[in-house]
């Protein structure tokens, strides 16, 4: 499985942005896709996860009222809609896939994309 994350860029506080995670290869092995992020000098942290069938899904407390995941199984692409972004959202965002529901459990994700940088200026 190969994952291609895209959509990052420079935005301002309060703006919206949509990230994409396109899966290719053995996509039949992709059951869950999650987003993680890593800010400069910080540990990687979980952002959100969901399956192609919408349930189950999980969001980090820091984003659950602002970020939404959606998917297009026909395109093998999962999206992360980021709204009301804050400078604290600045990070490299990685998507990861797992063959079962793993929620925020990092070892449950077998494949990782290369990351896309989101910078939120104040």
Helices and strands as residue ranges (DSSP letters): E 2-6, E 9-12, E 17-24, G 27-29, E 32-38, E 45-51, E 57-59, E 67-72, G 73-75, E 77-82, G 87-89, E 91-98, G 106-108, E 111-112, E 116-121
